[in-house]
Amino acid sequence: MSYGDGFKRRKVESAAQSAVEYKPSTRFMPLGGRSYTVSVAIPTSILSDCSTSEQRINAPSRIARALAIFSIDEVVIYDDSPVDSRPPAVDQDAYTGDVDPGHYLFHLLSYMETPPFMRKTLFPLHPNLRLQGLLPTLEMPHHPHRDEHLPYMEGLTLPGKPDNPAHNTIVDLGLRKPVSIAAQIDPKTRVTLHFPGESFANGTPVDPTEPRTEAGYYWGFQIRRCSSLSGVFTESPYDGGYDVSIGTSERGEPASQVFPRSTTISSEPPALIFNHLVIVLGGPRGIEYAAMNDSDLSGVGIKLSNTREAFDYWVDVLPNQGNRSIRTDEAIFIALTELRRLWSDV
């Protein structure tokens, strides 16, 4: 064996060893049930300065990554454009990134939130998904991993009769083999299953919120679309709506002053206690632009000059920024990094 051959072999072995040592090892563990939720609202105008389909797909890609990384429970897409500038009707079977950004964002975020093994069935071929190969993976707990067993799993029901005579539905979990359950559910239905034991036997359908409320698992984000900024609040899916709202703006007070570092969900006063929190981000022209184009807000006295009055808190998450503008898909990472301590003390 020559010196060169030995060097190459040692180099390959060393690289393989490094790959094993530095392989990601995150495991999702139950943290105890949590009832509170955190929502983020984003405007349709985040696509306004994109001129190509390649540029447009970048914004929802980065936003989806932020939502998953920070365990956000709901994303709201609100239209902040002038009402008279919106097209009267849009063919939603065609590409919508340039004519209906709300639909485009909803479509792509829904696609990325869905476990990959279900997408071919639940999402027919569509021009919006032509570049789906550029979309990032989210790897949330409900996206299956062959080497991981969780007491909850997302499944897709399949046609056919199970071998077990006591069962009525076959469910694909994205693993090597499908399972069967006693419940009768139509094919092509997405379901959340709970498995009480150490195996994927005797699964029962449960509410999609149960993994969060009972065990504390982050179980992806719900997606909602509304036609205006006011709809973020008035169309909230939660009983009583959002009890705390935070608007982000470079004209707000520094977040470190509004929420001192001691302010966490578990701290003594001053503490930010809530059931449902919403953080609203603006587009290239800020949240004020959305308020200016919202007749419902104008009807209650909210205008361009006093938009901050629509929120409980009006904060600047990055004072003294080094450039003239921060894109919304960049601001979401900054805002959630700064504000995460309000709902998580770990």
C-alpha positions as CSV (number, residue, x, y, z in Angstrom):
1,M,0.0,0.0,0.0
2,S,1.4,3.4,-1.0
3,Y,1.6,6.4,1.2
4,G,-1.0,8.1,-1.0
5,D,-3.5,5.1,-0.7
6,G,-3.2,5.1,3.1
7,F,-3.7,8.8,3.3
8,K,-6.9,8.6,1.2
9,R,-8.3,5.8,3.2
10,R,-7.7,7.5,6.5
11,K,-9.2,10.7,5.2
12,V,-12.4,8.8,4.1
13,E,-12.6,7.0,7.4
14,S,-12.2,10.3,9.3
15,A,-14.9,12.0,7.2
16,A,-17.3,9.1,7.9
17,Q,-16.6,9.3,11.6
18,S,-17.2,13.0,11.7
19,A,-20.5,12.6,9.8
20,V,-21.7,10.2,12.6
21,E,-20.5,12.3,15.4
22,Y,-22.2,15.5,14.1
23,K,-25.4,13.9,12.9
24,P,-28.4,15.9,14.2
25,S,-29.7,14.3,17.3
26,T,-32.8,16.3,18.3
27,R,-35.5,14.1,19.7
28,F,-39.0,15.4,20.3
29,M,-40.0,14.9,24.0
30,P,-43.3,15.5,25.7
31,L,-43.1,18.8,27.7
32,G,-46.4,18.6,29.4
33,G,-49.7,19.9,28.0
34,R,-49.9,23.6,27.0
35,S,-53.2,25.4,26.3
36,Y,-51.9,28.7,25.1
37,T,-51.2,29.5,21.5
38,V,-49.0,31.8,19.6
39,S,-50.0,33.2,16.2
40,V,-48.2,35.3,13.6
41,A,-49.9,37.5,11.0
42,I,-48.2,38.3,7.7
43,P,-49.3,40.6,4.9
44,T,-49.8,39.7,1.2
45,S,-47.6,42.6,0.2
46,I,-44.4,40.6,1.1
47,L,-44.5,39.5,-2.5
48,S,-45.0,42.9,-4.0
49,D,-41.3,43.4,-4.9
50,C,-40.9,40.0,-6.4
51,S,-40.9,39.9,-10.2
52,T,-40.2,36.2,-10.9
53,S,-41.6,32.9,-9.6
54,E,-38.2,32.0,-8.3
55,Q,-38.2,35.1,-6.2
56,R,-41.7,34.6,-5.0
57,I,-41.1,31.2,-3.6
58,N,-38.4,32.4,-1.3
59,A,-40.6,34.4,1.0
60,P,-43.0,31.5,2.0
61,S,-40.1,29.2,2.3
62,R,-38.3,31.3,4.9
63,I,-41.6,32.1,6.7
64,A,-42.5,28.4,7.0
65,R,-39.0,27.7,8.4
66,A,-39.5,30.4,11.0
67,L,-42.9,29.2,12.0
68,A,-41.6,25.6,12.5
69,I,-38.4,26.6,14.3
70,F,-40.2,28.8,16.8
71,S,-43.2,26.4,17.3
72,I,-45.9,28.9,16.0
73,D,-49.4,27.5,16.2
74,E,-51.1,29.7,13.6
75,V,-50.2,31.9,10.7
76,V,-52.7,34.4,9.4
77,I,-52.3,35.9,5.9
78,Y,-54.0,39.2,5.7
79,D,-54.5,41.3,2.5
80,D,-53.1,44.8,3.0
81,S,-53.6,46.1,-0.5
82,P,-56.2,48.8,-1.5
83,V,-59.6,47.1,-2.1
84,D,-60.0,48.7,-5.5
85,S,-56.7,47.3,-6.7
86,R,-57.6,43.7,-6.2
87,P,-58.7,41.6,-9.2
88,P,-62.5,40.8,-9.2
89,A,-61.9,37.1,-9.9
90,V,-58.9,34.9,-10.1
91,D,-58.5,31.5,-11.7
92,Q,-57.1,29.6,-8.7
93,D,-56.2,26.6,-10.9
94,A,-53.6,28.8,-12.6
95,Y,-50.5,30.4,-11.2
96,T,-51.5,32.9,-8.5
97,G,-48.2,34.3,-7.3
98,D,-48.5,37.4,-9.4
99,V,-52.3,38.0,-9.2
100,D,-53.5,36.6,-5.9
101,P,-50.6,36.6,-3.4
102,G,-53.0,35.6,-0.5
103,H,-53.9,32.4,-2.3
104,Y,-50.3,31.7,-3.3
105,L,-49.0,32.1,0.3
106,F,-51.9,30.0,1.7
107,H,-51.2,27.3,-0.9
108,L,-47.5,27.0,-0.4
109,L,-47.6,27.2,3.4
110,S,-50.3,24.5,3.5
111,Y,-48.2,22.3,1.2
112,M,-45.1,22.7,3.4
113,E,-47.0,22.1,6.7
114,T,-48.4,18.8,5.4
115,P,-46.3,15.7,6.1
116,P,-44.4,15.0,2.8
117,F,-45.8,11.5,2.3
118,M,-49.4,12.9,2.1
119,R,-48.7,15.7,-0.4
120,K,-49.0,13.8,-3.6
121,T,-52.5,12.7,-2.6
122,L,-53.8,15.9,-1.0
123,F,-52.2,18.4,-3.4
124,P,-52.9,17.9,-7.1
125,L,-50.5,19.1,-9.8
126,H,-50.6,22.9,-9.8
127,P,-48.6,25.7,-11.4
128,N,-47.9,27.2,-7.9
129,L,-46.0,24.0,-7.1
130,R,-43.9,23.9,-10.2
131,L,-40.8,24.8,-8.1
132,Q,-41.7,22.7,-5.1
133,G,-38.3,21.2,-5.3
134,L,-36.9,24.5,-4.0
135,L,-39.0,24.4,-0.8
136,P,-37.2,23.5,2.4
137,T,-38.0,20.6,4.7
138,L,-39.6,21.6,8.0
139,E,-39.1,18.3,10.0
140,M,-41.7,19.1,12.6
141,P,-42.8,16.3,15.0
142,H,-45.8,15.3,12.9
143,H,-43.5,14.8,9.9
144,P,-42.6,11.1,10.4
145,H,-39.1,9.8,11.0
146,R,-38.5,6.1,10.5
147,D,-36.3,5.8,13.6
148,E,-38.6,7.7,15.9
149,H,-41.7,6.6,17.8
150,L,-44.1,9.2,19.1
151,P,-47.4,8.5,20.9
152,Y,-49.1,10.7,18.3
153,M,-48.9,10.5,14.5
154,E,-50.4,12.1,11.5
155,G,-51.9,9.7,9.0
156,L,-53.7,9.5,5.7
157,T,-56.6,7.1,5.3
158,L,-56.4,4.6,2.4
159,P,-59.1,2.7,0.5
160,G,-59.5,-1.0,1.2
161,K,-60.5,-3.3,4.0
162,P,-58.0,-4.0,6.8
163,D,-56.9,-7.6,7.5
164,N,-58.1,-7.2,11.1
165,P,-61.8,-7.9,11.1
166,A,-62.3,-5.6,14.1
167,H,-60.9,-2.6,12.2
168,N,-62.5,-0.6,9.5
169,T,-59.8,1.8,8.1
170,I,-56.3,1.5,6.8
171,V,-54.0,4.5,7.6
172,D,-50.7,5.4,6.0
173,L,-48.3,6.9,8.7
174,G,-45.4,7.5,6.3
175,L,-43.6,4.5,7.7
176,R,-42.7,1.1,6.2
177,K,-46.2,-0.4,6.6
178,P,-49.7,1.1,7.1
179,V,-51.7,0.5,10.2
180,S,-55.4,-0.1,10.7
181,I,-57.9,1.4,13.2
182,A,-61.3,0.6,14.4
183,A,-62.9,3.9,13.4
184,Q,-64.6,4.2,10.0
185,I,-63.1,7.2,8.1
186,D,-63.4,8.0,4.4
187,P,-60.2,7.5,2.2
188,K,-57.9,10.5,1.5
189,T,-58.6,12.0,5.0
190,R,-55.8,13.4,7.1
191,V,-56.2,12.3,10.7
192,T,-54.3,12.6,14.0
193,L,-53.9,9.3,15.8
194,H,-53.0,8.5,19.4
195,F,-51.1,5.3,20.2
196,P,-51.3,4.5,23.9
197,G,-48.6,1.8,23.9
198,E,-45.1,1.4,22.6
199,S,-46.3,0.1,19.2
200,F,-48.4,1.5,16.4
201,A,-51.4,-0.7,17.4
202,N,-54.8,0.3,18.7
203,G,-54.6,3.8,17.4
204,T,-57.5,6.1,18.0
205,P,-58.4,9.4,16.1
206,V,-58.1,12.5,18.3
207,D,-58.4,16.2,17.8
208,P,-55.4,17.7,16.0
209,T,-54.8,20.0,19.0
210,E,-54.4,17.1,21.5
211,P,-50.7,16.5,21.0
212,R,-50.1,20.1,22.1
213,T,-52.8,20.3,24.9
214,E,-52.2,16.9,26.4
215,A,-48.5,16.2,25.9
216,G,-46.9,19.5,24.8
217,Y,-45.7,18.4,21.4
218,Y,-45.5,21.1,18.8
219,W,-47.9,19.9,16.1
220,G,-47.5,22.3,13.2
221,F,-49.3,25.5,12.3
222,Q,-52.8,26.2,11.2
223,I,-53.2,28.6,8.3
224,R,-55.9,31.2,8.0
225,R,-56.5,33.9,5.3
226,C,-58.4,37.1,5.8
227,S,-59.2,40.1,3.6
228,S,-57.9,42.9,5.9
229,L,-55.9,43.7,8.9
230,S,-59.0,43.9,11.1
231,G,-60.0,40.4,10.0
232,V,-56.9,39.1,11.9
233,F,-58.7,40.0,15.1
234,T,-62.4,39.7,14.2
235,E,-62.1,36.3,12.6
236,S,-60.0,34.6,15.2
237,P,-60.8,30.9,15.6
238,Y,-60.4,31.1,19.4
239,D,-63.2,31.7,21.8
240,G,-62.8,35.3,23.0
241,G,-60.3,36.0,20.3
242,Y,-56.7,37.0,21.0
243,D,-56.2,38.4,24.5
244,V,-52.8,39.9,23.7
245,S,-51.7,41.5,20.4
246,I,-48.3,42.8,19.5
247,G,-47.7,45.0,16.4
248,T,-44.2,45.3,15.1
249,S,-42.9,48.5,13.6
250,E,-39.7,50.5,13.3
251,R,-41.8,53.4,14.8
252,G,-42.5,51.4,17.9
253,E,-40.8,51.3,21.3
254,P,-37.8,49.1,21.6
255,A,-38.9,45.6,22.6
256,S,-36.3,45.5,25.4
257,Q,-38.1,48.5,27.0
258,V,-41.6,47.3,26.4
259,F,-40.8,43.8,27.7
260,P,-37.9,43.9,30.2
261,R,-35.8,40.8,30.2
262,S,-37.5,39.6,33.3
263,T,-40.8,39.4,31.5
264,T,-41.6,35.7,30.8
265,I,-44.7,33.6,30.9
266,S,-43.7,32.2,34.3
267,S,-42.2,35.2,36.0
268,E,-43.7,37.2,38.8
269,P,-45.1,40.6,37.8
270,P,-44.5,42.1,35.4
271,A,-45.5,39.0,33.4
272,L,-47.2,38.7,30.1
273,I,-50.0,36.2,30.8
274,F,-52.2,35.1,27.9
275,N,-54.3,32.3,26.4
276,H,-53.8,33.4,22.7
277,L,-51.1,35.8,21.6
278,V,-50.9,37.3,18.1
279,I,-47.8,39.0,16.6
280,V,-48.5,41.1,13.5
281,L,-45.9,41.9,11.0
282,G,-46.1,44.5,8.3
283,G,-45.1,44.6,4.7
284,P,-42.7,46.9,2.8
285,R,-44.8,49.9,3.8
286,G,-45.5,48.8,7.4
287,I,-48.7,47.9,9.3
288,E,-49.9,51.4,8.8
289,Y,-50.4,50.8,5.1
290,A,-52.7,47.9,6.0
291,A,-54.6,50.1,8.4
292,M,-55.0,52.8,5.8
293,N,-56.6,50.3,3.4
294,D,-59.0,48.9,6.0
295,S,-62.4,50.5,6.1
296,D,-63.4,48.6,9.2
297,L,-60.5,50.1,11.2
298,S,-61.2,53.5,9.7
299,G,-64.8,53.2,11.0
300,V,-63.5,52.9,14.6
301,G,-61.0,55.7,14.3
302,I,-57.9,53.8,13.5
303,K,-55.9,55.7,10.8
304,L,-52.4,55.9,9.4
305,S,-51.3,58.2,12.3
306,N,-52.6,56.1,15.2
307,T,-52.3,52.5,14.0
308,R,-50.6,51.6,17.2
309,E,-53.9,52.0,19.0
310,A,-55.1,48.8,17.3
311,F,-52.6,46.8,19.4
312,D,-51.9,46.1,23.0
313,Y,-48.2,46.6,22.4
314,W,-46.4,48.4,19.6
315,V,-42.7,47.4,19.5
316,D,-39.6,47.7,17.4
317,V,-37.8,44.4,17.5
318,L,-34.5,45.7,16.1
319,P,-33.7,49.3,17.0
320,N,-30.9,51.0,15.1
321,Q,-31.0,48.6,12.2
322,G,-28.1,48.9,9.8
323,N,-30.1,49.2,6.6
324,R,-33.1,51.1,5.3
325,S,-35.6,48.2,5.4
326,I,-36.0,44.7,6.7
327,R,-38.0,42.3,4.6
328,T,-40.9,40.6,6.4
329,D,-39.4,37.1,5.8
330,E,-36.3,38.4,7.6
331,A,-38.2,40.3,10.3
332,I,-40.1,37.2,11.4
333,F,-36.9,35.6,12.5
334,I,-35.8,38.7,14.3
335,A,-39.2,39.3,16.0
336,L,-39.6,35.7,17.2
337,T,-36.0,35.6,18.5
338,E,-36.6,38.7,20.5
339,L,-40.2,37.8,21.7
340,R,-39.9,34.1,22.3
341,R,-39.0,34.6,25.9
342,L,-42.6,35.9,26.5
343,W,-44.0,32.4,26.1
344,S,-41.0,30.2,26.8
345,D,-38.6,30.2,29.7
346,V,-36.4,27.5,28.4
